[in-house]
Amino acid sequence: MTAAWVLGDQLSRERGPLADDPDRVLFVEASDFARRRRYHPQKLTLVFAAMRNLADDLRADGVDVVYERADSFGDGLDAYFDAHPGDELVVQRPATHGAADRLRELVDARGGSLRVAENEQFLCSPAAFDEWVDDRDGDAYSHEAFYRWMRRETGYLTTDGDPEGGAWNYDDQNRETPPDDYESPALPDFEYGEHVPEVREWVAEEVDTWGDSEGFGWPVTREHAERALADFLENRLADFGPYEDAMFADDWHLDHSLLSAALNVGLLGPREVVEAAISEYRERDDVPLNSVEGFVRQIVGWREFVRHVYRREMPALADANQLGQSRDLPPLYWDSDATEMECVGSAIERVHDRGYTHHIERLMVLSNFALLYGASPQALNEWFYGGFVDAFHWVVTPNVVGMGSFGTAAFTTKPYAASANYVDRMSDFCAGCQYDPDSTTGANACPFNSLYWDFLTEHEDALRANHRMGLVYGHLDDKRDAGDLAAIRERADDVRSLAESEDL
């Protein structure tokens, strides 16, 4: 018999082996996975509860479900093949580098056979992406070029190959900050049944984690995920675009979809999500093009792009560190009380409480601080991988090592380094912060400012020739000529010392 082996990030009955209505399905809930690193307890609760719920749904439909709770995948396979010798297992190819080979080795060692099917949880196949790269002149990877190609291939928001509205993206309309009295729509509540509290209790008793387990509010069934999608489309899609880059002290989610975790474990598929958003845009007058295009770009463009960059650039990508940064992360990444910086402390607190912040807080606050501080890309990557409910190696590694840390030039052309000016422009954090975003030196100067100029000075040999960095190095020259650089770098050293001593 051929049995479908369902992994914890492939929880779909609409795609992959489960769509073929198999007679038998295998789940292996491996506790060693939970102990591999200090995961957020909500991440573990999400994955294991969603696995158990899907198994229940399959059993209710008469499917023979084998659910092995074991220390390891190997132990789970031992139990499975003892009871079902001779079965062939079929699994979607995992997105994580090397995982398919490791699973095959485990099955082969137990006398079984494993067929690895194409992963259907993405829109662009490996063959299609590789052909696109091979046909390109110049840079192998360009997200903008890939995004336009995907829009044409799918027909999403295009007419005869041209972009709807005349532009491929509307970033210039998506950089607004909400008014002071803005209140984003309330989020849906989910009824969880027995599995969420059971898994949460097990995690609390058996696993070393970081974060709050009690604020759990994530979809763990297909029905939950469909409700989450419908709620976003009805209540938040219209304002998603204008405020997608904004950060608000009193609102942790604004109008973001909060669908990344459901997408990344397979409860939703990218095609259904994108097509539902486009349908909503077509049917309503209050959903602007810039909102739906920004949402489509996140999924059809960026999510697909980083999956394939990861696939092609591993394993070197995970170890990349072209700037040679080597500091450990400061303690504030595990304790928001270790800093008085409103933006950083708030982002850390949001990760602790929910395993989530949106993409700008991830890139321009959490990653930016680590980059300017001099943290190694691998230290930051490990923190992100453990701390976020939607984190899987294929998506975290290119985003953190590439975008957040500029550890590789494979697909990033400049570091996303910024001073306090960016945070002040895109948020209301600075108004309530003890640090002055307009000052670079002195005890009350925002740490981002001195760290920013110190970073540019430290890596001047590597970055000055970058054609996208010419303007900022002109400003650095002005500070050097004015004799200000020594004091700025001294302040940066003080900032690092304060961060290390949990007194920033």
Number of C-alpha atoms within 10 A of each C-alpha: 12 16 22 26 23 24 20 21 21 27 28 24 19 16 19 22 23 23 11 11 13 15 14 20 23 22 23 24 22 19 18 13 13 22 16 11 17 17 26 29 30 31 26 24 26 26 23 22 25 26 25 21 20 20 21 14 15 18 15 11 8 10 16 16 20 20 17 19 15 17 16 16 20 18 15 20 23 20 14 19 16 10 11 15 13 13 17 17 21 21 23 22 21 20 21 15 17 13 12 18 13 11 19 16 15 19 20 12 13 15 12 18 18 21 16 17 13 15 18 19 26 21 17 18 15 16 9 11 17 14 11 15 16 10 10 12 7 8 9 15 17 16 16 15 13 19 22 20 15 20 21 17 12 14 14 19 18 17 12 8 15 15 18 15 13 9 10 19 20 17 15 9 13 19 16 16 18 19 9 9 6 12 12 16 13 12 16 14 12 17 10 16 10 11 18 23 16 13 20 20 14 12 21 13 9 11 18 15 21 20 25 18 22 12 12 19 15 24 25 28 24 20 13 19 21 18 16 22 21 19 17 22 22 13 16 21 25 23 21 24 27 22 21 24 21 23 26 20 15 13 11 17 19 24 24 22 21 20 19 18 24 28 22 23 25 26 27 28 19 21 15 12 20 20 13 15 24 20 13 19 20 14 10 11 9 12 22 17 19 23 24 25 25 22 22 24 20 15 20 24 21 17 20 23 24 20 21 21 19 24 18 14 14 18 12 11 20 22 15 21 20 13 18 13 19 14 14 16 21 19 16 21 23 18 16 21 17 19 21 17 20 19 26 21 20 23 23 27 22 20 24 25 18 24 27 28 24 20 16 16 22 19 21 23 25 22 27 24 23 25 30 28 26 22 20 23 33 21 17 23 22 17 20 27 23 25 28 23 28 25 21 18 19 22 23 26 27 30 23 25 24 27 22 28 33 26 26 23 15 17 18 18 16 16 20 17 24 19 22 25 14 14 21 17 15 19 18 21 19 22 13 12 15 14 21 20 21 15 16 26 19 16 14 14 19 24 29 28 24 27 30 24 24 24 18 19 19 15 13 14 10 12 18 17 11 13 10 13 15 13 11 13 19 12 12 19 14 13 15 13 10 9 11 14 19 12 14 21 21 15 22 25 16 18 22 19 14 15 20 16 14 17 15 17
